[in-house]
Amino acid sequence: ILIIKGINHTVGVVLLVIVGGYLRLDLTPLDPPG
């Protein structure tokens, strides 16, 4: 159970980073990457 929770937590963090980066790029499409 602890391992599953750890995997879910890691996947959640990765998804947050990806979604956050996508939304940030979507909100500021004119800004250069980086």
MODELLER restraints for C-alpha pairs under 7 A, 6 or more apart:
rsr = mdl.restraints
at = mdl.atoms
